[in-house]
Amino acid sequence: MEQMTYEAAMKRLQEIAADMESGRMPIDKMAEQLKKAQELIAFCKQQLIAADEEIQKIIASMK
């Protein structure tokens, strides 16, 4: 997942959510997709934290 961008991860999360909401996803695949969604959420969270830290550094250096 290291090669994935935040935007790509969010798009995939939206696809997983849409599939689940539509009822098209078999129950066996749902557990697998939920695990993938958890991984994507963790990745997105880390990306946001890293971006926030970088922004805070830039703001601090401007003072």
Summary of the structure (lengths in Angstrom):
residues: 63
radius of gyration: 15.9
end to end distance: 35.9
largest distance: 54.7
contacts: 137
relative contact order: 0.14
helix: 84%
strand: 0%
